[in-house]
Amino acid sequence: MTRDRGRLSSLALAFLLVGVAPSACDRATPAGADASTVRVPDGVWGATGVRLDVNGATIAVEFDCAHGTLPGPLMLDAQHRFSVTGAFVREQPGPRRDNGPPAQEAQYMGLLERGTLTVTVRVGTEEIGPFTLAVAEPLLMKCL
């Protein structure tokens, strides 16, 4: 009987520890967030013509002829989607100037699915993308 009670205590302790041990998803989920909510992992996500540098609180995006920033972290909903407002700056050929084109407000929308990140940018009524990114350095051809 004592041996059975000891086994039950060990099992109860194991279940308790499993129930409170943080998982990788929990570490990427802010306090009070839905357990199904996770974030886009940090790293460089790229594809031909676009580079997304996810690094915690600020995300930098670079296109062949544009760049922008968006607030991070990029939290995903239960369908693995995100939608955030950020800045988008169109570039022109030649060197960048201090008084270059102004930043425009843009909506960045994305879906993380099977290790790829699909991103679309909406600037006013114009949609740019979608772009399908993976964790990799991209090939950018800056405006010439």
FIKOLZA-1660 file (N, C-alpha, C; in steps of 0.1 Angstrom, whole numbers, plus 5000, padded with zeros to 4 digits):
% residues 144
   i   px   py   pz ch aa at
   1 5008 4988 5000  A  M  N
   1 5000 5000 5000  A  M CA
   1 5009 5013 5000  A  M  C
   2 5020 5013 5008  A  T  N
   2 5029 5024 5008  A  T CA
   2 5035 5026 4995  A  T  C
   3 5039 5015 4988  A  R  N
   3 5045 5017 4975  A  R CA
   3 5035 5023 4965  A  R  C
   4 5022 5019 4965  A  D  N
   4 5012 5024 4956  A  D CA
   4 5010 5039 4959  A  D  C
   5 5010 5043 4972  A  R  N
   5 5008 5057 4975  A  R CA
   5 5020 5065 4970  A  R  C
   6 5032 5060 4971  A  G  N
   6 5044 5067 4966  A  G CA
   6 5043 5069 4951  A  G  C
   7 5039 5058 4944  A  R  N
   7 5037 5059 4929  A  R CA
   7 5027 5070 4926  A  R  C
   8 5016 5070 4933  A  L  N
   8 5006 5080 4930  A  L CA
   8 5011 5094 4933  A  L  C
   9 5019 5096 4944  A  S  N
   9 5024 5109 4946  A  S CA
   9 5034 5113 4935  A  S  C
  10 5042 5104 4931  A  S  N
  10 5051 5107 4920  A  S CA
  10 5044 5110 4907  A  S  C
  11 5033 5103 4904  A  L  N
  11 5025 5106 4892  A  L CA
  11 5018 5120 4893  A  L  C
  12 5013 5123 4905  A  A  N
  12 5006 5136 4907  A  A CA
  12 5017 5147 4905  A  A  C
  13 5029 5145 4911  A  L  N
  13 5039 5155 4909  A  L CA
  13 5043 5157 4895  A  L  C
  14 5044 5146 4887  A  A  N
  14 5048 5147 4873  A  A CA
  14 5037 5154 4865  A  A  C
  15 5024 5151 4868  A  F  N
  15 5013 5158 4861  A  F CA
  15 5014 5173 4864  A  F  C
  16 5016 5176 4877  A  L  N
  16 5017 5190 4881  A  L CA
  16 5028 5197 4874  A  L  C
  17 5040 5191 4873  A  L  N
  17 5051 5197 4866  A  L CA
  17 5049 5199 4851  A  L  C
  18 5043 5189 4845  A  V  N
  18 5040 5190 4831  A  V CA
  18 5030 5201 4828  A  V  C
  19 5020 5203 4837  A  G  N
  19 5010 5213 4836  A  G CA
  19 5015 5227 4837  A  G  C
  20 5027 5229 4844  A  V  N
  20 5032 5243 4846  A  V CA
  20 5045 5245 4839  A  V  C
  21 5051 5235 4833  A  A  N
  21 5064 5237 4826  A  A CA
  21 5061 5246 4814  A  A  C
  22 5070 5256 4812  A  P  N
  22 5068 5264 4800  A  P CA
  22 5072 5257 4787  A  P  C
  23 5065 5259 4777  A  S  N
  23 5069 5253 4764  A  S CA
  23 5074 5264 4755  A  S  C
  24 5079 5261 4743  A  A  N
  24 5085 5271 4734  A  A CA
  24 5074 5281 4730  A  A  C
  25 5062 5276 4728  A  C  N
  25 5051 5285 4725  A  C CA
  25 5048 5295 4736  A  C  C
  26 5048 5290 4749  A  D  N
  26 5045 5298 4760  A  D CA
  26 5055 5310 4761  A  D  C
  27 5068 5307 4758  A  R  N
  27 5078 5317 4759  A  R CA
  27 5076 5329 4749  A  R  C
  28 5069 5326 4738  A  A  N
  28 5067 5336 4728  A  A CA
  28 5053 5342 4730  A  A  C
  29 5046 5338 4740  A  T  N
  29 5032 5343 4743  A  T CA
  29 5033 5353 4755  A  T  C
  30 5028 5365 4753  A  P  N
  30 5028 5374 4764  A  P CA
  30 5018 5370 4775  A  P  C
  31 5020 5375 4787  A  A  N
  31 5011 5372 4798  A  A CA
  31 4997 5376 4795  A  A  C
  32 4988 5367 4798  A  G  N
  32 4974 5370 4796  A  G CA
  32 4969 5367 4782  A  G  C
  33 4978 5363 4773  A  A  N
  33 4973 5360 4759  A  A CA
  33 4967 5346 4758  A  A  C
  34 4959 5344 4748  A  D  N
  34 4953 5331 4746  A  D CA
  34 4964 5321 4743  A  D  C
  35 4962 5309 4749  A  A  N
  35 4973 5299 4748  A  A CA
  35 4975 5295 4733  A  A  C
  36 4965 5297 4724  A  S  N
  36 4967 5294 4710  A  S CA
  36 4974 5305 4703  A  S  C
  37 4977 5316 4709  A  T  N
  37 4984 5327 4703  A  T CA
  37 4999 5326 4704  A  T  C
  38 5006 5326 4693  A  V  N
  38 5021 5326 4693  A  V CA
  38 5026 5337 4684  A  V  C
  39 5039 5339 4683  A  R  N
  39 5044 5349 4675  A  R CA
  39 5053 5344 4664  A  R  C
  40 5055 5353 4654  A  V  N
  40 5064 5349 4643  A  V CA
  40 5078 5348 4649  A  V  C
  41 5086 5337 4647  A  P  N
  41 5099 5336 4653  A  P CA
  41 5109 5346 4648  A  P  C
  42 5118 5350 4657  A  D  N
  42 5128 5360 4653  A  D CA
  42 5137 5353 4642  A  D  C
  43 5143 5362 4634  A  G  N
  43 5152 5357 4624  A  G CA
  43 5150 5365 4611  A  G  C
  44 5158 5362 4601  A  V  N
  44 5157 5369 4588  A  V CA
  44 5148 5360 4579  A  V  C
  45 5137 5365 4575  A  W  N
  45 5128 5358 4566  A  W CA
  45 5130 5365 4552  A  W  C
  46 5132 5357 4542  A  G  N
  46 5134 5363 4529  A  G CA
  46 5128 5356 4517  A  G  C
  47 5128 5363 4506  A  A  N
  47 5124 5357 4493  A  A CA
  47 5130 5367 4483  A  A  C
  48 5129 5364 4470  A  T  N
  48 5134 5373 4460  A  T CA
  48 5126 5386 4461  A  T  C
  49 5134 5397 4463  A  G  N
  49 5128 5410 4464  A  G CA
  49 5123 5415 4477  A  G  C
  50 5124 5407 4488  A  V  N
  50 5119 5411 4501  A  V CA
  50 5127 5405 4512  A  V  C
  51 5130 5412 4522  A  R  N
  51 5137 5408 4534  A  R CA
  51 5130 5413 4546  A  R  C
  52 5126 5404 4555  A  L  N
  52 5119 5408 4568  A  L CA
  52 5128 5403 4579  A  L  C
  53 5133 5413 4587  A  D  N
  53 5142 5410 4598  A  D CA
  53 5133 5412 4611  A  D  C
  54 5129 5400 4616  A  V  N
  54 5121 5400 4628  A  V CA
  54 5131 5399 4640  A  V  C
  55 5130 5409 4649  A  N  N
  55 5139 5409 4660  A  N CA
  55 5132 5415 4672  A  N  C
  56 5123 5408 4678  A  G  N
  56 5116 5413 4690  A  G CA
  56 5107 5425 4688  A  G  C
  57 5110 5436 4693  A  A  N
  57 5101 5448 4694  A  A CA
  57 5100 5456 4680  A  A  C
  58 5110 5455 4672  A  T  N
  58 5109 5462 4659  A  T CA
  58 5113 5453 4648  A  T  C
  59 5105 5454 4637  A  I  N
  59 5107 5445 4625  A  I CA
  59 5110 5455 4614  A  I  C
  60 5121 5452 4607  A  A  N
  60 5125 5460 4595  A  A CA
  60 5122 5451 4583  A  A  C
  61 5116 5458 4573  A  V  N
  61 5113 5451 4560  A  V CA
  61 5120 5459 4549  A  V  C
  62 5126 5452 4540  A  E  N
  62 5133 5458 4529  A  E CA
  62 5128 5451 4516  A  E  C
  63 5124 5460 4506  A  F  N
  63 5121 5455 4493  A  F CA
  63 5131 5460 4483  A  F  C
  64 5130 5455 4471  A  D  N
  64 5139 5460 4460  A  D CA
  64 5139 5476 4460  A  D  C
  65 5127 5482 4460  A  C  N
  65 5126 5496 4458  A  C CA
  65 5118 5503 4469  A  C  C
  66 5118 5497 4481  A  A  N
  66 5111 5503 4493  A  A CA
  66 5116 5497 4505  A  A  C
  67 5113 5503 4517  A  H  N
  67 5116 5498 4530  A  H CA
  67 5105 5502 4540  A  H  C
  68 5105 5496 4551  A  G  N
  68 5096 5500 4561  A  G CA
  68 5099 5494 4575  A  G  C
  69 5091 5497 4584  A  T  N
  69 5092 5492 4598  A  T CA
  69 5078 5488 4603  A  T  C
  70 5077 5479 4612  A  L  N
  70 5064 5475 4618  A  L CA
  70 5067 5471 4632  A  L  C
  71 5058 5474 4641  A  P  N
  71 5060 5470 4655  A  P CA
  71 5060 5455 4658  A  P  C
  72 5067 5451 4667  A  G  N
  72 5068 5437 4670  A  G CA
  72 5064 5435 4685  A  G  C
  73 5064 5424 4690  A  P  N
  73 5065 5411 4682  A  P CA
  73 5053 5409 4673  A  P  C
  74 5054 5401 4663  A  L  N
  74 5043 5398 4654  A  L CA
  74 5035 5387 4660  A  L  C
  75 5024 5390 4667  A  M  N
  75 5016 5380 4673  A  M CA
  75 5006 5374 4663  A  M  C
  76 5005 5361 4664  A  L  N
  76 4996 5354 4655  A  L CA
  76 4983 5350 4662  A  L  C
  77 4972 5351 4655  A  D  N
  77 4960 5347 4661  A  D CA
  77 4958 5331 4660  A  D  C
  78 4947 5326 4663  A  A  N
  78 4945 5312 4663  A  A CA
  78 4946 5306 4649  A  A  C
  79 4944 5314 4639  A  Q  N
  79 4945 5309 4625  A  Q CA
  79 4959 5312 4620  A  Q  C
  80 4969 5316 4628  A  H  N
  80 4983 5318 4625  A  H CA
  80 4984 5330 4616  A  H  C
  81 4976 5341 4618  A  R  N
  81 4976 5353 4610  A  R CA
  81 4980 5365 4618  A  R  C
  82 4986 5375 4612  A  F  N
  82 4988 5388 4619  A  F CA
  82 4984 5399 4610  A  F  C
  83 4981 5411 4616  A  S  N
  83 4978 5423 4608  A  S CA
  83 4982 5434 4617  A  S  C
  84 4992 5442 4613  A  V  N
  84 4997 5453 4620  A  V CA
  84 4999 5466 4611  A  V  C
  85 4998 5477 4617  A  T  N
  85 5000 5490 4610  A  T CA
  85 5015 5494 4612  A  T  C
  86 5021 5497 4601  A  G  N
  86 5035 5501 4602  A  G CA
  86 5038 5512 4592  A  G  C
  87 5051 5515 4589  A  A  N
  87 5055 5525 4579  A  A CA
  87 5060 5519 4567  A  A  C
  88 5058 5525 4555  A  F  N
  88 5063 5521 4542  A  F CA
  88 5069 5533 4535  A  F  C
  89 5081 5531 4530  A  V  N
  89 5087 5542 4523  A  V CA
  89 5092 5537 4509  A  V  C
  90 5087 5544 4499  A  R  N
  90 5091 5541 4485  A  R CA
  90 5104 5547 4482  A  R  C
  91 5113 5539 4475  A  E  N
  91 5126 5544 4472  A  E CA
  91 5127 5548 4458  A  E  C
  92 5137 5556 4455  A  Q  N
  92 5140 5560 4441  A  Q CA
  92 5154 5556 4437  A  Q  C
  93 5156 5555 4424  A  P  N
  93 5170 5551 4420  A  P CA
  93 5180 5562 4425  A  P  C
  94 5192 5557 4427  A  G  N
  94 5203 5566 4431  A  G CA
  94 5205 5565 4446  A  G  C
  95 5214 5574 4451  A  P  N
  95 5216 5574 4466  A  P CA
  95 5204 5579 4474  A  P  C
  96 5203 5574 4486  A  R  N
  96 5192 5579 4495  A  R CA
  96 5196 5593 4499  A  R  C
  97 5185 5601 4500  A  R  N
  97 5187 5615 4504  A  R CA
  97 5180 5617 4518  A  R  C
  98 5185 5626 4525  A  D  N
  98 5178 5629 4538  A  D CA
  98 5164 5634 4536  A  D  C
  99 5161 5641 4525  A  N  N
  99 5147 5646 4523  A  N CA
  99 5140 5637 4512  A  N  C
 100 5143 5624 4513  A  G  N
 100 5137 5614 4504  A  G CA
 100 5122 5613 4506  A  G  C
 101 5116 5604 4499  A  P  N
 101 5101 5602 4500  A  P CA
 101 5097 5600 4514  A  P  C
 102 5085 5606 4518  A  P  N
 102 5080 5604 4532  A  P CA
 102 5075 5590 4534  A  P  C
 103 5075 5586 4547  A  A  N
 103 5069 5573 4551  A  A CA
 103 5054 5574 4550  A  A  C
 104 5048 5563 4545  A  Q  N
 104 5033 5562 4544  A  Q CA
 104 5029 5552 4554  A  Q  C
 105 5017 5553 4559  A  E  N
 105 5011 5543 4568  A  E CA
 105 5007 5531 4559  A  E  C
 106 5010 5519 4564  A  A  N
 106 5008 5507 4557  A  A CA
 106 5002 5496 4566  A  A  C
 107 4994 5488 4561  A  Q  N
 107 4989 5476 4568  A  Q CA
 107 4997 5464 4563  A  Q  C
 108 5004 5457 4572  A  Y  N
 108 5011 5445 4569  A  Y CA
 108 5003 5433 4574  A  Y  C
 109 5000 5424 4565  A  M  N
 109 4992 5412 4569  A  M CA
 109 5000 5400 4565  A  M  C
 110 4998 5390 4574  A  G  N
 110 5006 5378 4571  A  G CA
 110 5000 5365 4576  A  G  C
 111 5005 5354 4571  A  L  N
 111 5001 5341 4575  A  L CA
 111 5013 5332 4577  A  L  C
 112 5015 5326 4588  A  L  N
 112 5026 5316 4591  A  L CA
 112 5020 5302 4590  A  L  C
 113 5025 5295 4580  A  E  N
 113 5020 5281 4577  A  E CA
 113 5031 5272 4572  A  E  C
 114 5034 5261 4579  A  R  N
 114 5043 5251 4575  A  R CA
 114 5057 5257 4572  A  R  C
 115 5062 5266 4581  A  G  N
 115 5075 5271 4579  A  G CA
 115 5077 5282 4569  A  G  C
 116 5066 5287 4563  A  T  N
 116 5067 5298 4554  A  T CA
 116 5058 5309 4559  A  T  C
 117 5061 5321 4556  A  L  N
 117 5054 5333 4560  A  L CA
 117 5050 5340 4547  A  L  C
 118 5037 5341 4546  A  T  N
 118 5031 5349 4534  A  T CA
 118 5027 5362 4539  A  T  C
 119 5033 5373 4532  A  V  N
 119 5030 5387 4536  A  V CA
 119 5025 5395 4525  A  V  C
 120 5015 5403 4528  A  T  N
 120 5009 5413 4519  A  T CA
 120 5009 5426 4526  A  T  C
 121 5012 5437 4518  A  V  N
 121 5013 5450 4523  A  V CA
 121 5002 5459 4516  A  V  C
 122 4994 5466 4524  A  R  N
 122 4984 5475 4518  A  R CA
 122 4988 5489 4521  A  R  C
 123 4991 5497 4511  A  V  N
 123 4994 5511 4512  A  V CA
 123 4982 5519 4505  A  V  C
 124 4974 5525 4513  A  G  N
 124 4962 5532 4508  A  G CA
 124 4953 5521 4502  A  G  C
 125 4950 5522 4489  A  T  N
 125 4942 5512 4482  A  T CA
 125 4951 5502 4474  A  T  C
 126 4964 5504 4474  A  E  N
 126 4973 5495 4467  A  E CA
 126 4977 5483 4475  A  E  C
 127 4976 5471 4470  A  E  N
 127 4982 5459 4476  A  E CA
 127 4995 5455 4470  A  E  C
 128 5005 5453 4478  A  I  N
 128 5018 5448 4473  A  I CA
 128 5020 5434 4478  A  I  C
 129 5022 5425 4470  A  G  N
 129 5024 5411 4473  A  G CA
 129 5013 5403 4468  A  G  C
 130 5011 5391 4473  A  P  N
 130 5017 5385 4484  A  P CA
 130 5032 5380 4481  A  P  C
 131 5040 5380 4492  A  F  N
 131 5053 5374 4491  A  F CA
 131 5053 5362 4500  A  F  C
 132 5060 5351 4496  A  T  N
 132 5061 5339 4504  A  T CA
 132 5076 5338 4508  A  T  C
 133 5078 5340 4521  A  L  N
 133 5091 5341 4527  A  L CA
 133 5094 5328 4535  A  L  C
 134 5107 5325 4536  A  A  N
 134 5112 5314 4544  A  A CA
 134 5124 5320 4553  A  A  C
 135 5128 5313 4563  A  V  N
 135 5139 5317 4570  A  V CA
 135 5152 5315 4562  A  V  C
 136 5156 5326 4556  A  A  N
 136 5167 5326 4546  A  A CA
 136 5171 5340 4542  A  A  C
 137 5183 5342 4538  A  E  N
 137 5187 5355 4533  A  E CA
 137 5182 5357 4519  A  E  C
 138 5176 5368 4516  A  P  N
 138 5169 5370 4503  A  P CA
 138 5179 5376 4493  A  P  C
 139 5174 5376 4481  A  L  N
 139 5181 5383 4470  A  L CA
 139 5174 5396 4467  A  L  C
 140 5180 5407 4470  A  L  N
 140 5175 5420 4467  A  L CA
 140 5182 5427 4456  A  L  C
 141 5175 5434 4447  A  M  N
 141 5181 5441 4436  A  M CA
 141 5176 5456 4438  A  M  C
 142 5184 5463 4446  A  K  N
 142 5180 5477 4449  A  K CA
 142 5178 5485 4437  A  K  C
 143 5169 5495 4438  A  C  N
 143 5166 5504 4427  A  C CA
 143 5178 5510 4421  A  C  C
 144 5179 5509 4408  A  L  N
 144 5191 5514 4401  A  L CA
 144 5187 5526 4392  A  L  C
% end
